[in-house]
Amino acid sequence: MRSERVVANHDIPEHVPLRPTGDLPVIAHVVWADGVEEWRPARAVRWTRTHVMVAWRDDERDPRSERHEWLRAADVARSVSWLVPPDRAPA
């Protein structure tokens, strides 16, 4: 039996949409129960004004490993521009 890591920053909205809202590529900020944080590629499949349900596969080759988690909208982005660029040698 596979043990699934627990997402510590999951947060279910007060009103959950009953049907999928779409299927958009996103980057999700995930905080695991052990304190490890990561930004990982995912898909936004449902959302409200304040929350987004994201989906990803723990093992890309195994469709049964797909999981769905509700996160606050602030933990989900379509793109990022705040990453630190690599050092560039002076010209």
PDB file of N, CA, C and O in Angstrom, chain B, residues numbered from 101:
ATOM      1  N   MET B 101       0.845  -1.192   0.000  1.00  0.00           N
ATOM      2  CA  MET B 101       0.000   0.000   0.000  1.00  0.00           C
ATOM      3  C   MET B 101       0.884   1.246   0.000  1.00  0.00           C
ATOM      4  O   MET B 101       1.811   1.356   0.802  1.00  0.00           O
ATOM      5  N   ARG B 102       0.595   2.173  -0.894  1.00  0.00           N
ATOM      6  CA  ARG B 102       1.383   3.398  -1.026  1.00  0.00           C
ATOM      7  C   ARG B 102       0.883   4.437  -0.034  1.00  0.00           C
ATOM      8  O   ARG B 102      -0.321   4.664   0.091  1.00  0.00           O
ATOM      9  N   SER B 103       1.815   5.064   0.667  1.00  0.00           N
ATOM     10  CA  SER B 103       1.400   6.134   1.577  1.00  0.00           C
ATOM     11  C   SER B 103       1.507   7.461   0.838  1.00  0.00           C
ATOM     12  O   SER B 103       2.519   7.746   0.198  1.00  0.00           O
ATOM     13  N   GLU B 104       0.472   8.255   0.929  1.00  0.00           N
ATOM     14  CA  GLU B 104       0.417   9.531   0.228  1.00  0.00           C
ATOM     15  C   GLU B 104       0.890  10.643   1.147  1.00  0.00           C
ATOM     16  O   GLU B 104       0.472  10.728   2.302  1.00  0.00           O
ATOM     17  N   ARG B 105       1.766  11.495   0.629  1.00  0.00           N
ATOM     18  CA  ARG B 105       2.225  12.638   1.409  1.00  0.00           C
ATOM     19  C   ARG B 105       1.053  13.576   1.663  1.00  0.00           C
ATOM     20  O   ARG B 105       0.166  13.726   0.822  1.00  0.00           O
ATOM     21  N   VAL B 106       1.062  14.197   2.822  1.00  0.00           N
ATOM     22  CA  VAL B 106      -0.027  15.084   3.230  1.00  0.00           C
ATOM     23  C   VAL B 106       0.329  16.524   2.880  1.00  0.00           C
ATOM     24  O   VAL B 106       1.414  17.002   3.213  1.00  0.00           O
ATOM     25  N   VAL B 107      -0.581  17.205   2.213  1.00  0.00           N
ATOM     26  CA  VAL B 107      -0.415  18.619   1.868  1.00  0.00           C
ATOM     27  C   VAL B 107      -0.913  19.447   3.046  1.00  0.00           C
ATOM     28  O   VAL B 107      -2.098  19.417   3.379  1.00  0.00           O
ATOM     29  N   ALA B 108      -0.004  20.185   3.674  1.00  0.00           N
ATOM     30  CA  ALA B 108      -0.346  20.957   4.872  1.00  0.00           C
ATOM     31  C   ALA B 108      -1.120  22.232   4.547  1.00  0.00           C
ATOM     32  O   ALA B 108      -1.906  22.700   5.371  1.00  0.00           O
ATOM     33  N   ASN B 109      -0.908  22.804   3.354  1.00  0.00           N
ATOM     34  CA  ASN B 109      -1.571  24.068   3.038  1.00  0.00           C
ATOM     35  C   ASN B 109      -2.858  23.883   2.230  1.00  0.00           C
ATOM     36  O   ASN B 109      -3.331  24.827   1.597  1.00  0.00           O
ATOM     37  N   HIS B 110      -3.428  22.671   2.247  1.00  0.00           N
ATOM     38  CA  HIS B 110      -4.708  22.503   1.559  1.00  0.00           C
ATOM     39  C   HIS B 110      -5.768  23.299   2.316  1.00  0.00           C
ATOM     40  O   HIS B 110      -5.691  23.447   3.535  1.00  0.00           O
ATOM     41  N   ASP B 111      -6.744  23.803   1.590  1.00  0.00           N
ATOM     42  CA  ASP B 111      -7.763  24.648   2.202  1.00  0.00           C
ATOM     43  C   ASP B 111      -9.018  24.574   1.339  1.00  0.00           C
ATOM     44  O   ASP B 111      -9.013  25.051   0.204  1.00  0.00           O
ATOM     45  N   ILE B 112     -10.065  23.997   1.847  1.00  0.00           N
ATOM     46  CA  ILE B 112     -11.302  23.808   1.086  1.00  0.00           C
ATOM     47  C   ILE B 112     -12.164  25.062   1.197  1.00  0.00           C
ATOM     48  O   ILE B 112     -12.381  25.572   2.296  1.00  0.00           O
ATOM     49  N   PRO B 113     -12.665  25.569   0.044  1.00  0.00           N
ATOM     50  CA  PRO B 113     -13.504  26.773   0.104  1.00  0.00           C
ATOM     51  C   PRO B 113     -14.857  26.476   0.743  1.00  0.00           C
ATOM     52  O   PRO B 113     -15.289  25.327   0.834  1.00  0.00           O
ATOM     53  N   GLU B 114     -15.501  27.537   1.177  1.00  0.00           N
ATOM     54  CA  GLU B 114     -16.811  27.399   1.810  1.00  0.00           C
ATOM     55  C   GLU B 114     -17.841  26.820   0.839  1.00  0.00           C
ATOM     56  O   GLU B 114     -18.660  25.985   1.224  1.00  0.00           O
ATOM     57  N   HIS B 115     -17.796  27.266  -0.422  1.00  0.00           N
ATOM     58  CA  HIS B 115     -18.710  26.779  -1.460  1.00  0.00           C
ATOM     59  C   HIS B 115     -17.883  26.132  -2.562  1.00  0.00           C
ATOM     60  O   HIS B 115     -17.081  26.802  -3.212  1.00  0.00           O
ATOM     61  N   VAL B 116     -18.073  24.842  -2.773  1.00  0.00           N
ATOM     62  CA  VAL B 116     -17.288  24.080  -3.745  1.00  0.00           C
ATOM     63  C   VAL B 116     -18.084  23.948  -5.041  1.00  0.00           C
ATOM     64  O   VAL B 116     -19.238  23.520  -5.009  1.00  0.00           O
ATOM     65  N   PRO B 117     -17.485  24.311  -6.191  1.00  0.00           N
ATOM     66  CA  PRO B 117     -18.174  24.092  -7.469  1.00  0.00           C
ATOM     67  C   PRO B 117     -18.388  22.587  -7.683  1.00  0.00           C
ATOM     68  O   PRO B 117     -17.488  21.785  -7.433  1.00  0.00           O
ATOM     69  N   LEU B 118     -19.577  22.215  -8.143  1.00  0.00           N
ATOM     70  CA  LEU B 118     -19.889  20.802  -8.320  1.00  0.00           C
ATOM     71  C   LEU B 118     -19.285  20.218  -9.594  1.00  0.00           C
ATOM     72  O   LEU B 118     -19.053  19.012  -9.674  1.00  0.00           O
ATOM     73  N   ARG B 119     -19.036  21.047 -10.566  1.00  0.00           N
ATOM     74  CA  ARG B 119     -18.487  20.576 -11.837  1.00  0.00           C
ATOM     75  C   ARG B 119     -17.111  21.185 -12.077  1.00  0.00           C
ATOM     76  O   ARG B 119     -16.797  22.249 -11.543  1.00  0.00           O
ATOM     77  N   PRO B 120     -16.287  20.508 -12.882  1.00  0.00           N
ATOM     78  CA  PRO B 120     -14.999  21.109 -13.247  1.00  0.00           C
ATOM     79  C   PRO B 120     -15.213  22.477 -13.904  1.00  0.00           C
ATOM     80  O   PRO B 120     -16.181  22.687 -14.633  1.00  0.00           O
ATOM     81  N   THR B 121     -14.292  23.392 -13.629  1.00  0.00           N
ATOM     82  CA  THR B 121     -14.384  24.751 -14.159  1.00  0.00           C
ATOM     83  C   THR B 121     -13.571  24.898 -15.432  1.00  0.00           C
ATOM     84  O   THR B 121     -13.911  25.714 -16.289  1.00  0.00           O
ATOM     85  N   GLY B 122     -12.510  24.129 -15.571  1.00  0.00           N
ATOM     86  CA  GLY B 122     -11.629  24.205 -16.726  1.00  0.00           C
ATOM     87  C   GLY B 122     -10.474  23.236 -16.550  1.00  0.00           C
ATOM     88  O   GLY B 122     -10.540  22.295 -15.759  1.00  0.00           O
ATOM     89  N   ASP B 123      -9.414  23.488 -17.305  1.00  0.00           N
ATOM     90  CA  ASP B 123      -8.216  22.644 -17.237  1.00  0.00           C
ATOM     91  C   ASP B 123      -7.042  23.503 -17.705  1.00  0.00           C
ATOM     92  O   ASP B 123      -6.640  23.448 -18.867  1.00  0.00           O
ATOM     93  N   LEU B 124      -6.502  24.297 -16.781  1.00  0.00           N
ATOM     94  CA  LEU B 124      -5.455  25.257 -17.123  1.00  0.00           C
ATOM     95  C   LEU B 124      -4.120  24.853 -16.492  1.00  0.00           C
ATOM     96  O   LEU B 124      -4.089  24.457 -15.327  1.00  0.00           O
ATOM     97  N   PRO B 125      -3.021  24.946 -17.240  1.00  0.00           N
ATOM     98  CA  PRO B 125      -1.713  24.685 -16.628  1.00  0.00           C
ATOM     99  C   PRO B 125      -1.377  25.780 -15.618  1.00  0.00           C
ATOM    100  O   PRO B 125      -1.560  26.967 -15.889  1.00  0.00           O
ATOM    101  N   VAL B 126      -0.889  25.373 -14.464  1.00  0.00           N
ATOM    102  CA  VAL B 126      -0.539  26.317 -13.398  1.00  0.00           C
ATOM    103  C   VAL B 126       0.717  25.846 -12.682  1.00  0.00           C
ATOM    104  O   VAL B 126       1.234  24.760 -12.941  1.00  0.00           O
ATOM    105  N   ILE B 127       1.190  26.681 -11.786  1.00  0.00           N
ATOM    106  CA  ILE B 127       2.283  26.343 -10.885  1.00  0.00           C
ATOM    107  C   ILE B 127       1.707  26.473  -9.480  1.00  0.00           C
ATOM    108  O   ILE B 127       1.203  27.532  -9.104  1.00  0.00           O
ATOM    109  N   ALA B 128       1.785  25.395  -8.708  1.00  0.00           N
ATOM    110  CA  ALA B 128       1.164  25.368  -7.383  1.00  0.00           C
ATOM    111  C   ALA B 128       2.221  25.366  -6.291  1.00  0.00           C
ATOM    112  O   ALA B 128       3.195  24.615  -6.348  1.00  0.00           O
ATOM    113  N   HIS B 129       2.013  26.216  -5.299  1.00  0.00           N
ATOM    114  CA  HIS B 129       2.878  26.251  -4.118  1.00  0.00           C
ATOM    115  C   HIS B 129       2.331  25.227  -3.135  1.00  0.00           C
ATOM    116  O   HIS B 129       1.240  25.394  -2.590  1.00  0.00           O
ATOM    117  N   VAL B 130       3.107  24.156  -2.913  1.00  0.00           N
ATOM    118  CA  VAL B 130       2.675  23.070  -2.039  1.00  0.00           C
ATOM    119  C   VAL B 130       3.571  23.053  -0.802  1.00  0.00           C
ATOM    120  O   VAL B 130       4.797  23.061  -0.914  1.00  0.00           O
ATOM    121  N   VAL B 131       2.956  23.031   0.359  1.00  0.00           N
ATOM    122  CA  VAL B 131       3.671  22.878   1.631  1.00  0.00           C
ATOM    123  C   VAL B 131       3.285  21.505   2.166  1.00  0.00           C
ATOM    124  O   VAL B 131       2.118  21.250   2.464  1.00  0.00           O
ATOM    125  N   TRP B 132       4.268  20.629   2.285  1.00  0.00           N
ATOM    126  CA  TRP B 132       4.026  19.277   2.780  1.00  0.00           C
ATOM    127  C   TRP B 132       3.989  19.271   4.308  1.00  0.00           C
ATOM    128  O   TRP B 132       4.525  20.176   4.948  1.00  0.00           O
ATOM    129  N   ALA B 133       3.367  18.265   4.882  1.00  0.00           N
ATOM    130  CA  ALA B 133       3.222  18.153   6.334  1.00  0.00           C
ATOM    131  C   ALA B 133       4.572  18.122   7.042  1.00  0.00           C
ATOM    132  O   ALA B 133       4.667  18.516   8.204  1.00  0.00           O
ATOM    133  N   ASP B 134       5.622  17.655   6.355  1.00  0.00           N
ATOM    134  CA  ASP B 134       6.953  17.612   6.980  1.00  0.00           C
ATOM    135  C   ASP B 134       7.680  18.955   6.902  1.00  0.00           C
ATOM    136  O   ASP B 134       8.832  19.060   7.323  1.00  0.00           O
ATOM    137  N   GLY B 135       7.004  19.998   6.357  1.00  0.00           N
ATOM    138  CA  GLY B 135       7.579  21.336   6.282  1.00  0.00           C
ATOM    139  C   GLY B 135       8.269  21.663   4.972  1.00  0.00           C
ATOM    140  O   GLY B 135       8.620  22.819   4.737  1.00  0.00           O
ATOM    141  N   VAL B 136       8.472  20.675   4.113  1.00  0.00           N
ATOM    142  CA  VAL B 136       9.105  20.907   2.814  1.00  0.00           C
ATOM    143  C   VAL B 136       8.134  21.692   1.937  1.00  0.00           C
ATOM    144  O   VAL B 136       6.945  21.379   1.881  1.00  0.00           O
ATOM    145  N   GLU B 137       8.653  22.723   1.247  1.00  0.00           N
ATOM    146  CA  GLU B 137       7.852  23.533   0.331  1.00  0.00           C
ATOM    147  C   GLU B 137       8.366  23.344  -1.082  1.00  0.00           C
ATOM    148  O   GLU B 137       9.565  23.171  -1.302  1.00  0.00           O
ATOM    149  N   GLU B 138       7.452  23.378  -2.037  1.00  0.00           N
ATOM    150  CA  GLU B 138       7.857  23.309  -3.444  1.00  0.00           C
ATOM    151  C   GLU B 138       6.823  24.007  -4.310  1.00  0.00           C
ATOM    152  O   GLU B 138       5.653  24.123  -3.945  1.00  0.00           O
ATOM    153  N   TRP B 139       7.278  24.463  -5.451  1.00  0.00           N
ATOM    154  CA  TRP B 139       6.397  24.954  -6.500  1.00  0.00           C
ATOM    155  C   TRP B 139       6.405  23.864  -7.557  1.00  0.00           C
ATOM    156  O   TRP B 139       7.465  23.504  -8.070  1.00  0.00           O
ATOM    157  N   ARG B 140       5.238  23.336  -7.887  1.00  0.00           N
ATOM    158  CA  ARG B 140       5.197  22.216  -8.813  1.00  0.00           C
ATOM    159  C   ARG B 140       4.185  22.473  -9.918  1.00  0.00           C
ATOM    160  O   ARG B 140       3.179  23.149  -9.700  1.00  0.00           O
ATOM    161  N   PRO B 141       4.450  21.930 -11.111  1.00  0.00           N
ATOM    162  CA  PRO B 141       3.475  22.074 -12.196  1.00  0.00           C
ATOM    163  C   PRO B 141       2.208  21.286 -11.860  1.00  0.00           C
ATOM    164  O   PRO B 141       2.267  20.196 -11.291  1.00  0.00           O
ATOM    165  N   ALA B 142       1.080  21.856 -12.222  1.00  0.00           N
ATOM    166  CA  ALA B 142      -0.209  21.219 -11.954  1.00  0.00           C
ATOM    167  C   ALA B 142      -1.215  21.744 -12.972  1.00  0.00           C
ATOM    168  O   ALA B 142      -0.867  22.510 -13.870  1.00  0.00           O
ATOM    169  N   ARG B 143      -2.463  21.320 -12.816  1.00  0.00           N
ATOM    170  CA  ARG B 143      -3.555  21.828 -13.637  1.00  0.00           C
ATOM    171  C   ARG B 143      -4.639  22.351 -12.713  1.00  0.00           C
ATOM    172  O   ARG B 143      -4.992  21.698 -11.732  1.00  0.00           O
ATOM    173  N   ALA B 144      -5.163  23.519 -13.022  1.00  0.00           N
ATOM    174  CA  ALA B 144      -6.314  24.053 -12.282  1.00  0.00           C
ATOM    175  C   ALA B 144      -7.559  23.446 -12.912  1.00  0.00           C
ATOM    176  O   ALA B 144      -7.791  23.610 -14.109  1.00  0.00           O
ATOM    177  N   VAL B 145      -8.365  22.743 -12.112  1.00  0.00           N
ATOM    178  CA  VAL B 145      -9.538  22.066 -12.655  1.00  0.00           C
ATOM    179  C   VAL B 145     -10.863  22.615 -12.113  1.00  0.00           C
ATOM    180  O   VAL B 145     -11.911  22.444 -12.737  1.00  0.00           O
ATOM    181  N   ARG B 146     -10.811  23.272 -10.956  1.00  0.00           N
ATOM    182  CA  ARG B 146     -11.977  23.961 -10.390  1.00  0.00           C
ATOM    183  C   ARG B 146     -11.457  25.176  -9.645  1.00  0.00           C
ATOM    184  O   ARG B 146     -10.335  25.174  -9.137  1.00  0.00           O
ATOM    185  N   TRP B 147     -12.278  26.213  -9.583  1.00  0.00           N
ATOM    186  CA  TRP B 147     -11.851  27.378  -8.821  1.00  0.00           C
ATOM    187  C   TRP B 147     -13.038  28.215  -8.405  1.00  0.00           C
ATOM    188  O   TRP B 147     -14.125  28.164  -8.980  1.00  0.00           O
ATOM    189  N   THR B 148     -12.764  28.985  -7.373  1.00  0.00           N
ATOM    190  CA  THR B 148     -13.696  29.998  -6.892  1.00  0.00           C
ATOM    191  C   THR B 148     -12.910  31.303  -6.882  1.00  0.00           C
ATOM    192  O   THR B 148     -11.771  31.339  -7.349  1.00  0.00           O
ATOM    193  N   ARG B 149     -13.490  32.359  -6.364  1.00  0.00           N
ATOM    194  CA  ARG B 149     -12.770  33.633  -6.279  1.00  0.00           C
ATOM    195  C   ARG B 149     -11.560  33.513  -5.351  1.00  0.00           C
ATOM    196  O   ARG B 149     -10.571  34.221  -5.539  1.00  0.00           O
ATOM    197  N   THR B 150     -11.624  32.635  -4.362  1.00  0.00           N
ATOM    198  CA  THR B 150     -10.585  32.566  -3.335  1.00  0.00           C
ATOM    199  C   THR B 150      -9.741  31.294  -3.342  1.00  0.00           C
ATOM    200  O   THR B 150      -8.689  31.257  -2.704  1.00  0.00           O
ATOM    201  N   HIS B 151     -10.176  30.255  -4.046  1.00  0.00           N
ATOM    202  CA  HIS B 151      -9.508  28.957  -3.995  1.00  0.00           C
ATOM    203  C   HIS B 151      -9.391  28.317  -5.377  1.00  0.00           C
ATOM    204  O   HIS B 151     -10.142  28.648  -6.294  1.00  0.00           O
ATOM    205  N   VAL B 152      -8.441  27.398  -5.509  1.00  0.00           N
ATOM    206  CA  VAL B 152      -8.245  26.658  -6.751  1.00  0.00           C
ATOM    207  C   VAL B 152      -8.022  25.189  -6.411  1.00  0.00           C
ATOM    208  O   VAL B 152      -7.216  24.860  -5.540  1.00  0.00           O
ATOM    209  N   MET B 153      -8.746  24.303  -7.110  1.00  0.00           N
ATOM    210  CA  MET B 153      -8.451  22.877  -6.994  1.00  0.00           C
ATOM    211  C   MET B 153      -7.420  22.550  -8.072  1.00  0.00           C
ATOM    212  O   MET B 153      -7.670  22.741  -9.263  1.00  0.00           O
ATOM    213  N   VAL B 154      -6.261  22.057  -7.641  1.00  0.00           N
ATOM    214  CA  VAL B 154      -5.205  21.694  -8.570  1.00  0.00           C
ATOM    215  C   VAL B 154      -5.083  20.180  -8.630  1.00  0.00           C
ATOM    216  O   VAL B 154      -5.399  19.475  -7.672  1.00  0.00           O
ATOM    217  N   ALA B 155      -4.618  19.696  -9.774  1.00  0.00           N
ATOM    218  CA  ALA B 155      -4.409  18.262  -9.968  1.00  0.00           C
ATOM    219  C   ALA B 155      -3.001  18.045 -10.490  1.00  0.00           C
ATOM    220  O   ALA B 155      -2.501  18.821 -11.304  1.00  0.00           O
ATOM    221  N   TRP B 156      -2.366  16.981 -10.014  1.00  0.00           N
ATOM    222  CA  TRP B 156      -1.072  16.568 -10.538  1.00  0.00           C
ATOM    223  C   TRP B 156      -0.912  15.084 -10.272  1.00  0.00           C
ATOM    224  O   TRP B 156      -1.645  14.495  -9.478  1.00  0.00           O
ATOM    225  N   ARG B 157       0.062  14.489 -10.951  1.00  0.00           N
ATOM    226  CA  ARG B 157       0.375  13.081 -10.711  1.00  0.00           C
ATOM    227  C   ARG B 157       1.638  12.991  -9.881  1.00  0.00           C
ATOM    228  O   ARG B 157       2.642  13.631 -10.193  1.00  0.00           O
ATOM    229  N   ASP B 158       1.588  12.202  -8.828  1.00  0.00           N
ATOM    230  CA  ASP B 158       2.799  11.955  -8.050  1.00  0.00           C
ATOM    231  C   ASP B 158       3.812  11.164  -8.880  1.00  0.00           C
ATOM    232  O   ASP B 158       5.020  11.321  -8.698  1.00  0.00           O
ATOM    233  N   ASP B 159       3.327  10.318  -9.784  1.00  0.00           N
ATOM    234  CA  ASP B 159       4.164   9.571 -10.730  1.00  0.00           C
ATOM    235  C   ASP B 159       3.586   9.824 -12.113  1.00  0.00           C
ATOM    236  O   ASP B 159       2.499   9.340 -12.429  1.00  0.00           O
ATOM    237  N   GLU B 160       4.302  10.577 -12.941  1.00  0.00           N
ATOM    238  CA  GLU B 160       3.788  10.977 -14.256  1.00  0.00           C
ATOM    239  C   GLU B 160       3.367   9.794 -15.121  1.00  0.00           C
ATOM    240  O   GLU B 160       2.502   9.942 -15.983  1.00  0.00           O
ATOM    241  N   ARG B 161       3.961   8.631 -14.907  1.00  0.00           N
ATOM    242  CA  ARG B 161       3.642   7.455 -15.723  1.00  0.00           C
ATOM    243  C   ARG B 161       2.417   6.702 -15.225  1.00  0.00           C
ATOM    244  O   ARG B 161       1.914   5.816 -15.916  1.00  0.00           O
ATOM    245  N   ASP B 162       1.933   7.041 -14.042  1.00  0.00           N
ATOM    246  CA  ASP B 162       0.836   6.291 -13.428  1.00  0.00           C
ATOM    247  C   ASP B 162      -0.401   7.166 -13.260  1.00  0.00           C
ATOM    248  O   ASP B 162      -0.445   7.995 -12.351  1.00  0.00           O
ATOM    249  N   PRO B 163      -1.409   6.999 -14.119  1.00  0.00           N
ATOM    250  CA  PRO B 163      -2.618   7.822 -14.008  1.00  0.00           C
ATOM    251  C   PRO B 163      -3.325   7.652 -12.658  1.00  0.00           C
ATOM    252  O   PRO B 163      -4.045   8.553 -12.226  1.00  0.00           O
ATOM    253  N   ARG B 164      -3.132   6.516 -11.990  1.00  0.00           N
ATOM    254  CA  ARG B 164      -3.759   6.290 -10.691  1.00  0.00           C
ATOM    255  C   ARG B 164      -3.121   7.117  -9.578  1.00  0.00           C
ATOM    256  O   ARG B 164      -3.660   7.205  -8.475  1.00  0.00           O
ATOM    257  N   SER B 165      -1.961   7.728  -9.875  1.00  0.00           N
ATOM    258  CA  SER B 165      -1.303   8.549  -8.850  1.00  0.00           C
ATOM    259  C   SER B 165      -1.792   9.997  -8.866  1.00  0.00           C
ATOM    260  O   SER B 165      -1.310  10.829  -8.098  1.00  0.00           O
ATOM    261  N   GLU B 166      -2.764  10.298  -9.756  1.00  0.00           N
ATOM    262  CA  GLU B 166      -3.266  11.676  -9.810  1.00  0.00           C
ATOM    263  C   GLU B 166      -3.980  12.027  -8.509  1.00  0.00           C
ATOM    264  O   GLU B 166      -4.759  11.242  -7.969  1.00  0.00           O
ATOM    265  N   ARG B 167      -3.693  13.207  -8.036  1.00  0.00           N
ATOM    266  CA  ARG B 167      -4.331  13.697  -6.817  1.00  0.00           C
ATOM    267  C   ARG B 167      -4.902  15.075  -7.070  1.00  0.00           C
ATOM    268  O   ARG B 167      -4.453  15.786  -7.969  1.00  0.00           O
ATOM    269  N   HIS B 168      -5.877  15.446  -6.288  1.00  0.00           N
ATOM    270  CA  HIS B 168      -6.548  16.737  -6.377  1.00  0.00           C
ATOM    271  C   HIS B 168      -6.503  17.384  -5.007  1.00  0.00           C
ATOM    272  O   HIS B 168      -6.833  16.756  -4.001  1.00  0.00           O
ATOM    273  N   GLU B 169      -6.091  18.651  -4.975  1.00  0.00           N
ATOM    274  CA  GLU B 169      -5.982  19.387  -3.711  1.00  0.00           C
ATOM    275  C   GLU B 169      -6.550  20.789  -3.892  1.00  0.00           C
ATOM    276  O   GLU B 169      -6.294  21.440  -4.905  1.00  0.00           O
ATOM    277  N   TRP B 170      -7.316  21.252  -2.918  1.00  0.00           N
ATOM    278  CA  TRP B 170      -7.747  22.637  -2.886  1.00  0.00           C
ATOM    279  C   TRP B 170      -6.660  23.470  -2.221  1.00  0.00           C
ATOM    280  O   TRP B 170      -6.164  23.114  -1.152  1.00  0.00           O
ATOM    281  N   LEU B 171      -6.292  24.580  -2.854  1.00  0.00           N
ATOM    282  CA  LEU B 171      -5.329  25.532  -2.304  1.00  0.00           C
ATOM    283  C   LEU B 171      -5.937  26.924  -2.368  1.00  0.00           C
ATOM    284  O   LEU B 171      -6.846  27.178  -3.159  1.00  0.00           O
ATOM    285  N   ARG B 172      -5.432  27.820  -1.533  1.00  0.00           N
ATOM    286  CA  ARG B 172      -5.839  29.223  -1.651  1.00  0.00           C
ATOM    287  C   ARG B 172      -5.325  29.765  -2.990  1.00  0.00           C
ATOM    288  O   ARG B 172      -4.272  29.346  -3.471  1.00  0.00           O
ATOM    289  N   ALA B 173      -6.060  30.679  -3.573  1.00  0.00           N
ATOM    290  CA  ALA B 173      -5.687  31.228  -4.881  1.00  0.00           C
ATOM    291  C   ALA B 173      -4.284  31.836  -4.862  1.00  0.00           C
ATOM    292  O   ALA B 173      -3.593  31.803  -5.880  1.00  0.00           O
ATOM    293  N   ALA B 174      -3.853  32.385  -3.736  1.00  0.00           N
ATOM    294  CA  ALA B 174      -2.513  32.983  -3.639  1.00  0.00           C
ATOM    295  C   ALA B 174      -1.406  31.942  -3.791  1.00  0.00           C
ATOM    296  O   ALA B 174      -0.259  32.306  -4.050  1.00  0.00           O
ATOM    297  N   ASP B 175      -1.723  30.656  -3.638  1.00  0.00           N
ATOM    298  CA  ASP B 175      -0.734  29.593  -3.784  1.00  0.00           C
ATOM    299  C   ASP B 175      -0.702  28.986  -5.183  1.00  0.00           C
ATOM    300  O   ASP B 175      -0.050  27.966  -5.406  1.00  0.00           O
ATOM    301  N   VAL B 176      -1.406  29.613  -6.123  1.00  0.00           N
ATOM    302  CA  VAL B 176      -1.475  29.091  -7.488  1.00  0.00           C
ATOM    303  C   VAL B 176      -1.211  30.229  -8.461  1.00  0.00           C
ATOM    304  O   VAL B 176      -1.762  31.320  -8.314  1.00  0.00           O
ATOM    305  N   ALA B 177      -0.363  29.970  -9.461  1.00  0.00           N
ATOM    306  CA  ALA B 177      -0.024  31.010 -10.445  1.00  0.00           C
ATOM    307  C   ALA B 177      -0.032  30.418 -11.844  1.00  0.00           C
ATOM    308  O   ALA B 177       0.261  29.237 -12.032  1.00  0.00           O
ATOM    309  N   ARG B 178      -0.370  31.247 -12.823  1.00  0.00           N
ATOM    310  CA  ARG B 178      -0.286  30.830 -14.232  1.00  0.00           C
ATOM    311  C   ARG B 178       1.136  30.995 -14.750  1.00  0.00           C
ATOM    312  O   ARG B 178       1.567  30.249 -15.630  1.00  0.00           O
ATOM    313  N   SER B 179       1.868  31.970 -14.209  1.00  0.00           N
ATOM    314  CA  SER B 179       3.258  32.196 -14.591  1.00  0.00           C
ATOM    315  C   SER B 179       3.950  32.906 -13.435  1.00  0.00           C
ATOM    316  O   SER B 179       3.296  33.420 -12.527  1.00  0.00           O
ATOM    317  N   VAL B 180       5.274  32.927 -13.478  1.00  0.00           N
ATOM    318  CA  VAL B 180       6.039  33.613 -12.447  1.00  0.00           C
ATOM    319  C   VAL B 180       7.104  34.476 -13.106  1.00  0.00           C
ATOM    320  O   VAL B 180       7.659  34.119 -14.146  1.00  0.00           O
ATOM    321  N   SER B 181       7.379  35.615 -12.486  1.00  0.00           N
ATOM    322  CA  SER B 181       8.456  36.473 -12.983  1.00  0.00           C
ATOM    323  C   SER B 181       9.408  36.825 -11.855  1.00  0.00           C
ATOM    324  O   SER B 181      10.314  37.637 -12.039  1.00  0.00           O
ATOM    325  N   TRP B 182       9.212  36.220 -10.684  1.00  0.00           N
ATOM    326  CA  TRP B 182       9.999  36.576  -9.514  1.00  0.00           C
ATOM    327  C   TRP B 182      11.135  35.609  -9.242  1.00  0.00           C
ATOM    328  O   TRP B 182      11.857  35.785  -8.260  1.00  0.00           O
ATOM    329  N   LEU B 183      11.322  34.591 -10.077  1.00  0.00           N
ATOM    330  CA  LEU B 183      12.437  33.676  -9.874  1.00  0.00           C
ATOM    331  C   LEU B 183      13.765  34.392 -10.087  1.00  0.00           C
ATOM    332  O   LEU B 183      13.848  35.311 -10.902  1.00  0.00           O
ATOM    333  N   VAL B 184      14.771  33.994  -9.387  1.00  0.00           N
ATOM    334  CA  VAL B 184      16.081  34.605  -9.504  1.00  0.00           C
ATOM    335  C   VAL B 184      16.744  34.092 -10.774  1.00  0.00           C
ATOM    336  O   VAL B 184      16.897  32.882 -10.942  1.00  0.00           O
ATOM    337  N   PRO B 185      17.140  34.989 -11.670  1.00  0.00           N
ATOM    338  CA  PRO B 185      17.793  34.532 -12.901  1.00  0.00           C
ATOM    339  C   PRO B 185      19.192  34.004 -12.604  1.00  0.00           C
ATOM    340  O   PRO B 185      19.778  34.361 -11.581  1.00  0.00           O
ATOM    341  N   PRO B 186      19.739  33.160 -13.477  1.00  0.00           N
ATOM    342  CA  PRO B 186      21.089  32.652 -13.258  1.00  0.00           C
ATOM    343  C   PRO B 186      22.113  33.778 -13.348  1.00  0.00           C
ATOM    344  O   PRO B 186      21.893  34.792 -14.010  1.00  0.00           O
ATOM    345  N   ASP B 187      23.245  33.573 -12.660  1.00  0.00           N
ATOM    346  CA  ASP B 187      24.326  34.554 -12.763  1.00  0.00           C
ATOM    347  C   ASP B 187      24.790  34.664 -14.201  1.00  0.00           C
ATOM    348  O   ASP B 187      24.944  33.663 -14.899  1.00  0.00           O
ATOM    349  N   ARG B 188      25.003  35.858 -14.619  1.00  0.00           N
ATOM    350  CA  ARG B 188      25.496  36.074 -15.989  1.00  0.00           C
ATOM    351  C   ARG B 188      26.866  36.717 -15.884  1.00  0.00           C
ATOM    352  O   ARG B 188      27.084  37.649 -15.110  1.00  0.00           O
ATOM    353  N   ALA B 189      27.766  36.203 -16.670  1.00  0.00           N
ATOM    354  CA  ALA B 189      29.110  36.762 -16.701  1.00  0.00           C
ATOM    355  C   ALA B 189      29.047  38.158 -17.300  1.00  0.00           C
ATOM    356  O   ALA B 189      28.295  38.396 -18.245  1.00  0.00           O
ATOM    357  N   PRO B 190      29.846  39.099 -16.748  1.00  0.00           N
ATOM    358  CA  PRO B 190      29.832  40.447 -17.324  1.00  0.00           C
ATOM    359  C   PRO B 190      30.293  40.425 -18.775  1.00  0.00           C
ATOM    360  O   PRO B 190      31.198  39.673 -19.136  1.00  0.00           O
ATOM    361  N   ALA B 191      29.674  41.240 -19.590  1.00  0.00           N
ATOM    362  CA  ALA B 191      30.002  41.260 -21.035  1.00  0.00           C
ATOM    363  C   ALA B 191      31.287  42.009 -21.292  1.00  0.00           C
ATOM    364  O   ALA B 191      31.715  42.127 -22.441  1.00  0.00           O
TER     365      ALA B 191
END
